[in-house]
Amino acid sequence: MTDTASPQAATPDDQDRLTRFMIETAGVRGVRVHLHDTWRQIRDRAEYPAAAAEMLGEAAAAAALFTGHAKVDGRLSVQLRGEGALRTLFAECTAAGTLRGIVQLAEDGGEVSRDLRDLGPQAVLAITIENPALNGRDPVRYQGLVSLESDTLAGAFEDYFRQSEQLPTRLLLAADDRYAAGLMLQKLPGDEGDDDGWARVGALFDTLNTAELLELPTDTLLTRLFHEDGVQLLGGKPLGFACSCSRERVEAMLVSLGREEADAAAAEGEAHIRCEFCGQSYRFDRNQIAGLFAAAAAEIQAPQRVQ
């Protein structure tokens, strides 16, 4: 950006928010996400190496960004699995604007690389959308796999949208100790905008640095970048940390493990399951576990009757 003045810190009203906008003359739509308290609550759940924490912040910002782009009635997650020091990176944003995320590292340690190409030949990056179905049926799930030819998450996601949706996309992600943020631009399908609108907006996008993305309020950021083309704000939503774990979901998980493994978890009197996302603890004694499997068996054996 050409303005060399020090960034004006994002205001509380601007923090923890998703904002959608349009640059109509250029035929471009965009989403900006800024996380503060939400990012602190995600990060403070565990101690991560700096590189792993930064990637988690970027993934959380990306998951929120994508809910402003895609039709999400349930939840959207970004998941990265690697073979090195970083084994799993997961971030999720719901349609209601709640986020959670976690990093799992190899037990033998090692240095976490920011370069996606160092994650190993079997590494996988996926975007998953899970929307509720009607009439109590299983959720409708869509998953897209992202190639790992780029060294950054932003670059990998740009490749994904360009290849899978044939939509030119620009994406910048950043995270530090205080903030996580993202900005995504996409060319509108068809012939909207003038002939060089996308190239012009892309050149302006390239002037944005990560410090400005993290620090500047949305209005200031968009005005400095695109004031000549005019920016129309299309609304947005607040974002916040929340976990979707529940006792019912843990019960279903125990039943899915099978009776033998569930009983083994309660070998010392009770099974203790702790949610890695929020720290909530769930405890089940042997009688409670037996009741779960009795109820599951009764449900399977119940005759199907025409009402």
GURO-612352 format. One line per 10 residues: number of its first residue (from 1); for each residue x, y, z of N, C-alpha, C. Coordinates in Angstrom, 3 decimals, padded with zeros to 6 digits. Layout:
<recs>
NUM> X Y Z X Y Z X Y Z  ... .
</recs>
This chain:
<recs>
1> 000.841 -001.177 000.000 000.000 000.000 000.000 000.887 001.240 000.000  000.455 002.287 -000.626 001.311 003.453 -000.785 001.351 004.327 000.452  000.351 004.221 001.359 000.344 005.012 002.575 001.371 004.450 003.536  002.389 005.243 003.898 003.471 004.742 004.736 003.265 005.062 006.203  002.150 005.677 006.582 001.888 005.950 007.990 001.716 004.647 008.749  002.028 004.667 010.037 001.897 003.451 010.832 000.436 003.033 010.880  000.168 001.715 010.861 -001.207 001.245 010.825 -001.992 001.688 012.051  -003.237 002.023 011.833 -004.156 002.329 012.931 -004.755 001.019 013.403  -004.628 000.726 014.693 -005.071 -000.565 015.197 -006.557 -000.768 014.946  -006.925 -002.013 014.645 -008.327 -002.342 014.450 -009.116 -002.028 015.719 .
11> -010.308 -001.499 015.555 -011.145 -001.135 016.688 -011.863 -002.373 017.210  -012.341 -002.337 018.476 -013.055 -003.500 019.016 -014.242 -003.926 018.168  -014.973 -002.939 017.582 -016.131 -003.285 016.752 -015.720 -004.015 015.483  -014.473 -003.810 015.058 -013.998 -004.409 013.819 -013.359 -005.766 014.058  -012.976 -006.039 015.292 -012.313 -007.300 015.608 -013.330 -008.430 015.693  -012.846 -009.644 015.444 -013.697 -010.834 015.522 -014.939 -010.684 014.650  -014.666 -010.417 013.367 -015.767 -010.166 012.437 -015.399 -010.585 011.022  -016.427 -011.051 010.301 -016.329 -011.330 008.872 -017.085 -010.233 008.136  -016.467 -009.672 007.093 -017.091 -008.614 006.293 -017.024 -008.988 004.813  -018.152 -008.983 004.152 -018.210 -009.225 002.713 -018.318 -007.889 001.985 .
21> -017.727 -007.809 000.806 -017.756 -006.557 000.055 -017.706 -006.830 -001.445  -017.995 -005.793 -002.208 -017.993 -005.878 -003.670 -017.236 -004.681 -004.232  -016.407 -004.927 -005.264 -015.791 -003.863 -006.048 -016.466 -003.948 -007.410  -017.581 -003.260 -007.549 -018.484 -003.498 -008.676 -017.855 -003.137 -010.021  -017.160 -002.017 -010.094 -016.607 -001.610 -011.381 -015.563 -002.590 -011.902  -014.921 -003.309 -010.986 -013.913 -004.284 -011.387 -014.474 -005.698 -011.501  -015.731 -005.890 -011.107 -016.325 -007.215 -011.160 -015.681 -008.178 -010.181  -015.444 -007.712 -008.959 -014.728 -008.502 -007.958 -015.527 -008.510 -006.653  -015.601 -009.674 -006.041 -016.192 -009.786 -004.712 -015.098 -010.168 -003.721  -015.326 -009.881 -002.440 -014.292 -010.166 -001.468 -014.845 -010.414 -000.080 .
31> -013.968 -010.978 000.757 -014.282 -011.235 002.158 -013.052 -010.872 002.975  -013.271 -010.193 004.096 -012.186 -009.906 005.031 -012.568 -010.472 006.402  -011.630 -011.138 007.060 -011.829 -011.699 008.395 -010.754 -011.146 009.312  -011.184 -010.756 010.507 -010.227 -010.287 011.510 -010.570 -010.932 012.849  -009.597 -011.630 013.447 -009.791 -012.344 014.713 -008.859 -011.789 015.779  -009.415 -011.552 016.972 -008.609 -011.077 018.104 -008.859 -011.973 019.323  -009.965 -011.716 020.063 -010.284 -012.567 021.213 -010.504 -014.014 020.779  -011.135 -014.195 019.629 -011.369 -015.545 019.111 -010.052 -016.273 018.905  -009.093 -015.599 018.305 -007.793 -016.209 018.056 -007.061 -016.486 019.371  -007.165 -015.582 020.321 -006.506 -015.797 021.616 -007.065 -017.040 022.297 .
41> -008.376 -017.214 022.252 -008.980 -018.378 022.909 -008.607 -019.680 022.213  -008.473 -019.660 020.896 -008.022 -020.863 020.186 -006.574 -021.162 020.537  -005.734 -020.147 020.492 -004.301 -020.354 020.697 -003.972 -020.740 022.135  -004.676 -020.187 023.105 -004.353 -020.422 024.513 -004.726 -021.810 025.000  -005.356 -022.632 024.169 -005.723 -023.982 024.596 -004.512 -024.889 024.738  -003.407 -024.554 024.083 -002.210 -025.401 024.153 -000.997 -024.563 023.782  000.181 -025.085 024.135 001.435 -024.441 023.768 001.908 -025.019 022.440  002.038 -024.156 021.447 002.484 -024.593 020.132 003.776 -023.885 019.754  004.638 -024.541 018.965 005.761 -023.808 018.375 005.238 -022.658 017.526  006.050 -021.620 017.386 005.597 -020.406 016.688 005.075 -020.709 015.292 .
51> 005.790 -021.540 014.531 005.371 -021.834 013.155 004.021 -022.541 013.139  003.818 -023.489 014.066 002.547 -024.213 014.124 001.415 -023.278 014.510  001.662 -022.369 015.470 000.626 -021.422 015.889 000.246 -020.490 014.747  001.218 -020.005 014.000 000.922 -019.111 012.885 000.086 -019.823 011.824  000.416 -021.075 011.529 -000.357 -021.821 010.542 -001.777 -022.084 011.037  -001.927 -022.339 012.349 -003.267 -022.536 012.900 -004.081 -021.257 012.773  -003.484 -020.106 013.063 -004.190 -018.839 012.913 -004.604 -018.588 011.474  -003.719 -018.900 010.547 -004.048 -018.725 009.129 -005.186 -019.656 008.722  -005.149 -020.902 009.215 -006.204 -021.856 008.879 -007.544 -021.419 009.459  -007.533 -020.871 010.688 -008.778 -020.388 011.291 -009.346 -019.228 010.487 .
61> -008.484 -018.295 010.085 -008.947 -017.174 009.256 -009.486 -017.674 007.925  -008.820 -018.670 007.332 -009.270 -019.214 006.048 -010.624 -019.893 006.180  -010.815 -020.688 007.227 -012.100 -021.366 007.415 -013.229 -020.350 007.518  -012.987 -019.255 008.250 -014.005 -018.212 008.356 -014.235 -017.517 007.020  -013.147 -017.205 006.302 -013.269 -016.576 004.985 -014.156 -017.399 004.062  -013.933 -018.693 004.044 -014.639 -019.544 003.085 -016.130 -019.640 003.402  -016.517 -019.458 004.677 -017.954 -019.439 004.973 -018.619 -018.183 004.413  -017.828 -017.145 004.122 -018.371 -015.958 003.472 -018.449 -016.101 001.970  -017.862 -017.160 001.444 -017.848 -017.402 -000.004 -018.818 -018.515 -000.395  -018.815 -019.612 000.360 -019.621 -020.784 000.016 -020.929 -020.780 000.804 .
71> -021.897 -021.564 000.348 -023.161 -021.723 001.070 -022.939 -022.739 002.178  -022.839 -022.269 003.390 -022.591 -023.134 004.538 -023.723 -022.947 005.532  -024.518 -024.008 005.722 -025.589 -023.982 006.718 -025.177 -024.699 007.995  -024.104 -025.473 007.900 -023.629 -026.219 009.050 -022.260 -025.758 009.488  -021.213 -026.436 008.964 -019.853 -026.098 009.349 -018.895 -026.320 008.192  -017.822 -025.559 008.183 -016.771 -025.710 007.175 -015.445 -025.878 007.919  -014.665 -026.855 007.501 -013.388 -027.091 008.165 -012.254 -027.145 007.158  -011.087 -026.765 007.646 -009.834 -026.875 006.912 -008.970 -027.856 007.690  -008.504 -028.899 007.022 -007.690 -029.899 007.718 -006.452 -030.228 006.903  -005.306 -030.213 007.579 -004.022 -030.526 006.971 -003.406 -031.682 007.742 .
81> -003.026 -032.732 007.040 -002.354 -033.872 007.661 -000.973 -034.032 007.040  000.039 -034.123 007.894 001.405 -034.260 007.412 002.102 -035.455 008.019  003.324 -035.674 007.577 004.097 -036.831 008.035 005.305 -036.426 008.875  005.530 -035.132 009.042 006.688 -034.666 009.788 006.330 -034.271 011.198  006.922 -033.180 011.666 006.659 -032.711 013.028 005.203 -032.295 013.200  004.605 -031.737 012.164 003.190 -031.374 012.206 002.376 -032.527 011.632  001.546 -033.140 012.477 000.750 -034.275 012.029 -000.660 -033.867 011.619  -001.292 -032.963 012.373 -002.648 -032.525 012.045 -002.814 -031.051 012.373  -003.409 -030.345 011.444 -003.820 -028.946 011.640 -005.291 -028.889 011.260  -006.131 -028.416 012.190 -007.578 -028.434 011.944 -008.182 -027.129 012.430 .
91> -008.999 -026.509 011.591 -009.744 -025.311 011.967 -011.139 -025.415 011.384  -012.120 -024.961 012.156 -013.520 -025.104 011.766 -014.289 -023.829 012.074  -015.159 -023.453 011.140 -016.058 -022.316 011.347 -017.483 -022.745 011.010  -018.427 -022.404 011.870 -019.819 -022.769 011.628 -020.557 -021.620 010.953  -021.738 -021.928 010.470 -022.577 -020.899 009.840 -022.926 -019.800 010.833  -022.947 -020.123 012.117 -023.256 -019.137 013.146 -022.059 -018.248 013.471  -020.886 -018.568 012.914 -019.710 -017.745 013.149 -018.851 -018.182 014.314  -019.022 -019.412 014.784 -018.176 -019.915 015.866 -016.993 -020.682 015.280  -015.837 -020.493 015.894 -014.610 -021.114 015.408 -013.950 -021.942 016.500  -013.216 -022.954 016.076 -012.340 -023.708 016.947 -011.203 -024.263 016.095 .
101> -010.119 -024.668 016.736 -008.993 -025.187 015.970 -007.991 -025.859 016.884  -007.136 -026.688 016.277 -006.168 -027.450 017.050 -005.011 -027.861 016.158  -003.852 -028.046 016.768 -002.678 -028.609 016.104 -002.244 -029.843 016.879  -001.912 -030.909 016.179 -001.327 -032.100 016.792 000.061 -032.309 016.198  001.050 -032.492 017.071 002.442 -032.615 016.664 002.942 -034.039 016.890  003.994 -034.395 016.197 004.604 -035.708 016.363 005.160 -035.848 017.775  005.051 -037.049 018.347 005.515 -037.270 019.710 007.026 -037.099 019.844  007.764 -037.400 018.776 009.215 -037.304 018.849 009.725 -035.894 018.557  008.800 -034.919 018.463 009.195 -033.523 018.281 009.670 -033.242 016.869  010.641 -032.366 016.751 011.122 -031.927 015.448 010.644 -030.520 015.150 .
111> 011.294 -029.876 014.213 010.970 -028.501 013.862 009.822 -028.466 012.861  008.822 -027.651 013.164 007.671 -027.490 012.273 008.051 -026.544 011.148  007.869 -027.006 009.911 008.181 -026.189 008.745 006.940 -025.449 008.286  007.106 -024.175 007.904 006.006 -023.407 007.326 005.772 -023.783 005.867  006.703 -024.471 005.244 006.608 -024.832 003.833 005.783 -026.109 003.686  004.626 -026.011 003.037 003.747 -027.167 002.883 004.421 -028.308 002.130  005.405 -028.000 001.318 006.064 -029.036 000.532 006.983 -029.907 001.379  007.195 -029.515 002.648 008.029 -030.304 003.556 007.213 -031.268 004.408  005.908 -031.358 004.162 005.051 -032.170 005.016 005.061 -033.645 004.659  005.716 -034.013 003.578 005.791 -035.413 003.186 004.925 -035.736 001.994 .
121> 005.278 -036.818 001.270 004.558 -037.148 000.029 003.108 -037.565 000.250  002.763 -038.009 001.450 001.384 -038.425 001.727 000.562 -037.326 002.393  001.091 -036.123 002.490 000.372 -035.020 003.139 -000.905 -034.689 002.372  -001.936 -034.294 003.108 -003.246 -034.001 002.519 -003.794 -032.715 003.144  -004.321 -031.840 002.296 -005.021 -030.639 002.732 -006.430 -030.691 002.150  -007.427 -030.535 003.006 -008.817 -030.671 002.554 -009.689 -029.561 003.107  -010.682 -029.175 002.313 -011.765 -028.292 002.754 -013.033 -029.130 002.791  -013.701 -029.163 003.942 -014.896 -029.985 004.095 -016.068 -029.129 004.531  -017.187 -029.272 003.832 -018.427 -028.589 004.204 -019.436 -029.643 004.626  -020.020 -029.453 005.801 -021.020 -030.383 006.311 -022.283 -029.598 006.617 .
131> -023.325 -029.828 005.829 -024.595 -029.125 006.010 -025.655 -030.074 006.539  -026.542 -029.596 007.396 -027.593 -030.468 007.934 -028.555 -030.895 006.837  -029.039 -032.125 006.973 -030.015 -032.646 006.017 -031.418 -032.524 006.613  -032.402 -032.692 005.760 -033.791 -032.623 006.206 -034.214 -033.937 006.841  -035.242 -033.869 007.672 -035.877 -035.053 008.256 -034.927 -035.894 009.098  -033.944 -035.243 009.727 -033.070 -035.959 010.636 -032.094 -036.914 009.982  -031.921 -036.829 008.690 -030.979 -037.715 008.007 -029.544 -037.285 008.289  -028.600 -038.132 007.850 -027.190 -037.808 008.054 -026.846 -036.514 007.321  -025.916 -035.721 007.874 -025.541 -034.464 007.224 -025.025 -034.686 005.803  -025.229 -033.685 004.968 -024.719 -033.707 003.599 -023.284 -033.189 003.645 .
141> -022.351 -033.995 003.163 -020.930 -033.685 003.322 -020.259 -033.570 001.962  -019.514 -032.478 001.797 -018.730 -032.272 000.575 -017.297 -032.003 000.981  -016.373 -032.676 000.294 -014.958 -032.463 000.598 -014.174 -032.233 -000.684  -013.339 -031.206 -000.654 -012.438 -030.927 -001.768 -011.003 -031.053 -001.310  -010.182 -031.768 -002.063 -008.772 -031.933 -001.734 -007.957 -030.846 -002.421  -007.013 -030.283 -001.679 -006.212 -029.162 -002.145 -004.800 -029.664 -002.446  -004.298 -029.359 -003.621 -002.938 -029.778 -003.966 -001.928 -028.994 -003.129  -000.771 -029.602 -002.898 000.257 -028.998 -002.057 001.478 -028.616 -002.883  001.229 -027.953 -004.009 002.326 -027.505 -004.857 002.876 -026.160 -004.409  002.081 -025.414 -003.632 002.527 -024.121 -003.111 003.198 -024.320 -001.759 .
151> 004.009 -023.337 -001.348 004.677 -023.447 -000.054 003.828 -022.885 001.079  002.727 -022.167 000.782 001.906 -021.537 001.813 000.460 -021.998 001.721  -000.260 -021.856 002.846 -001.688 -022.160 002.833 -002.434 -021.256 001.867  -002.113 -019.964 001.872 -002.805 -019.038 000.973 -002.603 -019.437 -000.474  -001.373 -019.768 -000.848 -001.091 -020.177 -002.221 -001.813 -021.456 -002.596  -001.859 -022.406 -001.659 -002.545 -023.673 -001.934 -004.038 -023.445 -002.151  -004.640 -022.580 -001.353 -006.071 -022.312 -001.510 -006.350 -021.529 -002.793  -005.467 -020.636 -003.172 -005.623 -019.947 -004.454 -005.645 -020.968 -005.591  -004.718 -021.929 -005.558 -004.675 -022.976 -006.582 -005.980 -023.771 -006.600  -006.500 -024.068 -005.409 -007.718 -024.868 -005.313 -008.892 -024.174 -005.992 .
161> -009.121 -022.903 -005.661 -010.261 -022.201 -006.247 -010.088 -022.000 -007.754  -008.849 -021.791 -008.177 -008.606 -021.607 -009.606 -008.866 -022.903 -010.375  -008.482 -024.044 -009.795 -008.612 -025.319 -010.496 -009.998 -025.940 -010.344  -010.564 -025.878 -009.130 -011.823 -026.591 -008.893 -013.039 -025.768 -009.294  -012.967 -024.456 -009.130 -014.108 -023.611 -009.430 -013.884 -022.708 -010.635  -012.693 -022.775 -011.214 -012.339 -021.932 -012.365 -012.591 -020.449 -012.082  -012.339 -020.037 -010.851 -012.506 -018.641 -010.461 -011.157 -018.062 -010.043  -010.650 -017.060 -010.771 -009.418 -016.401 -010.334 -009.592 -015.896 -008.905  -008.641 -016.222 -008.032 -008.751 -015.932 -006.611 -007.429 -015.408 -006.070  -007.485 -014.406 -005.214 -006.313 -013.931 -004.485 -006.609 -014.040 -002.999 .
171> -005.594 -014.485 -002.257 -005.797 -014.758 -000.844 -004.546 -014.372 -000.067  -004.732 -013.652 001.031 -003.633 -013.330 001.937 -004.074 -013.706 003.343  -003.230 -014.489 004.033 -003.499 -014.933 005.394 -002.323 -014.551 006.275  -002.610 -014.246 007.544 -001.533 -013.892 008.465 -001.992 -014.127 009.898  -001.029 -014.393 010.784 -001.313 -014.552 012.213 -000.066 -014.197 012.997  -000.273 -013.572 014.159 000.823 -013.321 015.088 000.305 -013.600 016.492  000.975 -013.069 017.524 000.566 -013.347 018.893 -000.799 -012.763 019.232  -001.217 -011.696 018.543 -002.452 -010.996 018.902 -003.602 -011.257 017.941  -003.306 -011.280 016.653 -004.363 -011.311 015.657 -004.152 -012.454 014.651  -005.259 -012.857 014.052 -005.239 -013.691 012.851 -006.203 -013.035 011.871 .
181> -005.833 -012.997 010.593 -006.652 -012.263 009.628 -006.494 -012.848 008.239  -007.457 -012.527 007.385 -007.399 -012.977 006.002 -008.179 -012.045 005.097  -007.769 -011.985 003.854 -008.469 -011.217 002.824 -008.522 -012.066 001.569  -009.711 -012.231 001.013 -009.890 -013.030 -000.191 -010.635 -012.219 -001.245  -010.119 -012.226 -002.469 -010.769 -011.599 -003.612 -011.062 -012.665 -004.658  -012.196 -012.550 -005.307 -012.534 -013.451 -006.403 -013.187 -012.663 -007.526  -012.805 -013.023 -008.752 -013.444 -012.431 -009.922 -014.837 -013.023 -010.062  -015.809 -012.168 -010.262 -017.172 -012.650 -010.443 -017.288 -013.448 -011.735  -018.088 -014.511 -011.731 -018.278 -015.280 -012.958 -018.877 -014.412 -014.059  -018.538 -014.702 -015.298 -019.106 -013.958 -016.410 -018.266 -012.749 -016.774 .
191> -018.918 -011.749 -017.325 -018.216 -010.584 -017.866 -018.412 -009.325 -017.034  -018.740 -009.488 -015.740 -018.939 -008.315 -014.894 -017.634 -007.543 -014.762  -017.754 -006.225 -014.707 -016.571 -005.390 -014.521 -015.933 -005.005 -015.841  -015.041 -004.015 -015.800 -014.367 -003.593 -017.016 -013.268 -004.584 -017.396  -012.640 -004.360 -018.548 -011.740 -005.350 -019.124 -010.516 -005.640 -018.250  -009.962 -004.614 -017.618 -008.739 -004.837 -016.845 -008.983 -004.755 -015.340  -010.250 -004.898 -014.919 -010.591 -004.766 -013.510 -009.853 -005.749 -012.618  -009.818 -007.026 -013.017 -009.176 -008.038 -012.182 -007.675 -007.796 -012.072  -007.046 -007.458 -013.180 -005.609 -007.174 -013.149 -005.317 -005.957 -012.282  -006.161 -004.938 -012.379 -005.951 -003.715 -011.598 -006.102 -003.986 -010.096 .
201> -007.149 -004.715 -009.738 -007.370 -005.033 -008.334 -006.258 -005.939 -007.805  -005.803 -006.881 -008.639 -004.716 -007.759 -008.222 -003.422 -007.004 -007.954  -003.140 -006.008 -008.769 -001.931 -005.202 -008.562 -002.020 -004.437 -007.252  -003.194 -003.925 -006.920 -003.379 -003.238 -005.646 -003.280 -004.219 -004.477  -003.832 -005.394 -004.652 -003.764 -006.435 -003.622 -002.306 -006.768 -003.290  -001.451 -006.785 -004.296 -000.040 -007.128 -004.090 000.702 -006.102 -003.251  000.138 -004.909 -003.082 000.803 -003.888 -002.260 000.507 -004.069 -000.774  -000.420 -004.954 -000.434 -000.815 -005.156 000.958 000.184 -006.068 001.653  000.658 -005.662 002.830 001.556 -006.540 003.595 000.823 -007.117 004.794  001.430 -008.119 005.424 000.743 -008.840 006.498 000.517 -007.968 007.731 .
211> 001.426 -007.032 008.009 001.235 -006.156 009.168 -000.034 -005.316 009.000  -000.251 -004.801 007.797 -001.453 -004.007 007.535 -002.700 -004.881 007.598  -002.610 -006.097 007.067 -003.750 -007.013 007.120 -004.144 -007.297 008.564  -003.161 -007.451 009.444 -003.435 -007.774 010.839 -003.914 -006.572 011.640  -003.422 -005.391 011.339 -003.631 -004.242 012.204 -004.760 -003.312 011.771  -004.957 -003.145 010.480 -005.871 -002.101 010.017 -007.339 -002.489 010.165  -008.210 -001.529 010.548 -009.650 -001.769 010.498 -010.087 -002.048 009.059  -011.169 -002.781 008.924 -011.622 -003.181 007.586 -011.911 -001.985 006.690  -012.632 -000.999 007.201 -012.955 000.172 006.382 -011.689 000.857 005.878  -010.725 001.045 006.765 -009.479 001.698 006.383 -008.725 000.864 005.355 .
221> -008.650 -000.417 005.587 -007.919 -001.315 004.692 -008.505 -001.276 003.285  -009.823 -001.445 003.181 -010.456 -001.518 001.867 -010.426 -000.165 001.158  -010.588 000.916 001.924 -010.554 002.244 001.309 -009.170 002.550 000.760  -008.128 002.253 001.514 -006.765 002.515 001.046 -006.445 001.707 -000.210  -006.921 000.489 -000.248 -006.609 -000.363 -001.391 -007.430 -000.008 -002.634  -008.728 000.145 -002.473 -009.616 000.124 -003.638 -010.490 001.375 -003.752  -010.080 002.507 -003.180 -010.952 003.676 -003.182 -011.250 004.181 -004.590  -010.336 003.989 -005.529 -010.580 004.503 -006.886 -011.695 003.740 -007.586  -011.847 002.472 -007.262 -012.912 001.672 -007.860 -014.185 001.704 -007.030  -014.076 002.110 -005.772 -015.250 002.126 -004.912 -015.533 000.762 -004.331 .
231> -015.758 000.699 -003.039 -016.030 -000.558 -002.347 -017.411 -000.493 -001.721  -018.224 -001.488 -002.006 -019.561 -001.574 -001.431 -019.571 -002.679 -000.383  -019.816 -002.325 000.888 -019.895 -003.330 001.940 -021.233 -004.055 001.845  -021.177 -005.372 001.921 -022.374 -006.192 001.751 -022.849 -006.810 003.063  -022.272 -006.400 004.166 -022.678 -006.968 005.446 -021.663 -007.980 005.937  -021.959 -008.570 007.049 -021.048 -009.545 007.635 -021.668 -010.154 008.870  -020.805 -010.701 009.729 -021.301 -011.322 010.958 -020.177 -011.352 011.984  -020.542 -011.348 013.272 -019.523 -011.482 014.306 -018.987 -012.906 014.353  -017.761 -013.044 014.821 -017.113 -014.340 014.958 -016.697 -014.534 016.411  -016.692 -015.759 016.886 -016.310 -016.025 018.262 -015.909 -017.463 018.456 .
241> -015.186 -017.715 019.521 -014.775 -019.084 019.833 -015.935 -019.848 020.470  -016.132 -021.082 020.051 -017.079 -021.998 020.689 -016.746 -023.399 020.218  -017.062 -024.358 021.036 -016.796 -025.756 020.677 -018.110 -026.494 020.497  -018.141 -027.400 019.551 -019.366 -028.146 019.263 -019.402 -029.490 019.979  -018.460 -029.697 020.910 -018.501 -030.966 021.642 -019.725 -030.986 022.560  -020.199 -032.162 022.906 -021.323 -032.328 023.815 -021.265 -033.740 024.375  -021.966 -033.967 025.457 -021.989 -035.308 026.029 -022.601 -036.307 025.037  -023.613 -035.868 024.304 -024.248 -036.769 023.330 -023.264 -037.188 022.246  -022.429 -036.245 021.769 -021.466 -036.577 020.730 -020.382 -037.512 021.274  -019.991 -037.311 022.535 -018.996 -038.202 023.136 -019.598 -039.596 023.327 .
251> -020.863 -039.655 023.710 -021.528 -040.954 023.833 -021.527 -041.695 022.501  -021.842 -040.983 021.431 -021.842 -041.609 020.107 -020.444 -042.077 019.729  -019.423 -041.318 020.108 -018.047 -041.708 019.830 -017.676 -042.989 020.570  -018.089 -043.093 021.845 -017.796 -044.298 022.619 -018.460 -045.528 022.003  -019.702 -045.383 021.596 -020.401 -046.512 020.969 -019.718 -046.908 019.668  -019.233 -045.914 018.900 -018.560 -046.224 017.639 -017.248 -046.975 017.856  -016.634 -046.811 019.039 -015.389 -047.526 019.329 -015.626 -049.027 019.490  -016.825 -049.406 019.921 -017.109 -050.810 020.202 -017.032 -051.076 021.696  -017.738 -052.105 022.144 -017.864 -052.380 023.578 -016.508 -052.686 024.222  -015.695 -053.483 023.559 -014.426 -053.891 024.160 -013.522 -052.691 024.419 .
261> -013.394 -051.805 023.437 -012.510 -050.652 023.599 -013.093 -049.649 024.587  -014.418 -049.493 024.589 -015.041 -048.578 025.541 -014.860 -049.078 026.971  -015.012 -050.371 027.177 -014.794 -050.937 028.515 -013.341 -050.783 028.945  -012.426 -050.936 028.001 -011.008 -050.780 028.322 -010.708 -049.352 028.777  -011.409 -048.371 028.195 -011.201 -046.983 028.591 -011.635 -046.745 030.031  -012.556 -047.588 030.539 -013.040 -047.459 031.913 -012.443 -048.519 032.817  -011.290 -049.048 032.449 -010.677 -050.145 033.202 -010.377 -049.763 034.647  -010.113 -048.486 034.897 -009.776 -048.039 036.252 -010.988 -047.452 036.976  -012.176 -047.767 036.484 -013.386 -047.323 037.154 -014.254 -046.419 036.322  -013.637 -045.552 035.513 -014.409 -044.699 034.635 -013.560 -044.250 033.455 .
271> -014.233 -043.971 032.352 -013.567 -043.409 031.179 -013.584 -041.893 031.303  -012.444 -041.283 031.024 -012.315 -039.825 031.105 -011.938 -039.319 029.721  -012.836 -038.605 029.095 -012.600 -038.047 027.756 -012.544 -036.539 027.883  -011.450 -035.969 027.401 -011.268 -034.515 027.456 -011.236 -033.967 026.042  -012.066 -032.960 025.771 -012.076 -032.335 024.454 -010.801 -031.529 024.271  -010.058 -031.828 023.218 -008.807 -031.123 022.973 -009.027 -029.701 022.481  -010.218 -029.400 021.997 -010.496 -028.060 021.487 -010.792 -027.060 022.609  -011.572 -027.495 023.610 -012.013 -026.546 024.635 -011.647 -026.949 026.049  -011.181 -028.175 026.247 -010.794 -028.620 027.578 -011.910 -029.207 028.409  -013.141 -029.240 027.895 -014.267 -029.813 028.625 -014.029 -031.303 028.871 .
281> -014.328 -031.771 030.112 -014.134 -033.176 030.467 -015.477 -033.901 030.539  -015.479 -035.126 030.072 -016.660 -035.983 030.138 -016.240 -037.303 030.785  -017.009 -037.739 031.776 -016.676 -038.961 032.508 -017.835 -039.956 032.422  -017.487 -041.228 032.250 -018.478 -042.301 032.146 -017.994 -043.476 032.991  -018.824 -043.917 033.939 -018.443 -045.117 034.686 -018.896 -046.354 033.904  -018.573 -047.516 034.458 -018.848 -048.759 033.715 -020.341 -048.972 033.500  -021.153 -048.628 034.482 -022.601 -048.798 034.331 -023.153 -047.884 033.243  -022.634 -046.659 033.177 -023.086 -045.729 032.136 -022.697 -046.232 030.750  -021.493 -046.793 030.631 -021.066 -047.336 029.339 -021.936 -048.528 028.947  -022.240 -049.397 029.914 -023.115 -050.527 029.625 -024.481 -050.033 029.152 .
291> -024.976 -048.960 029.770 -026.265 -048.413 029.369 -026.241 -047.864 027.951  -025.123 -047.263 027.550 -025.013 -046.739 026.186 -025.153 -047.855 025.163  -024.479 -048.974 025.406 -024.521 -050.071 024.439 -025.856 -050.803 024.478  -026.495 -050.845 025.648 -027.829 -051.444 025.719 -028.827 -050.612 024.917  -028.729 -049.301 025.048 -029.631 -048.432 024.295 -029.375 -048.528 022.798  -028.080 -048.621 022.405 -027.747 -048.746 020.982 -028.273 -050.052 020.413  -028.168 -051.149 021.188 -028.656 -052.445 020.724 -030.176 -052.436 020.591  -030.859 -051.802 021.548 -032.320 -051.741 021.491 -032.779 -050.955 020.278  -032.052 -049.893 019.948 -032.424 -049.080 018.791 -032.270 -049.865 017.503  -031.210 -050.692 017.407 -030.979 -051.488 016.210 -032.044 -052.565 016.062 .
301> -032.459 -053.170 017.205 -033.378 -054.299 017.164 -034.843 -053.875 017.102  -035.126 -052.609 017.297 -036.528 -052.153 017.297 -037.164 -052.412 015.947  -038.347 -053.034 015.903 -038.995 -053.308 014.618 -039.431 -052.031 013.933  -039.373 -052.044 012.630 -039.819 -050.914 011.839 -041.319 -051.041 011.607  -042.080 -050.073 012.065 -043.534 -050.138 011.944 -044.043 -048.961 011.126  -045.076 -049.208 010.366 -045.710 -048.138 009.604 -046.639 -047.397 010.556  -046.399 -046.120 010.704 -047.227 -045.309 011.619 -048.475 -044.818 010.873 .
</recs>
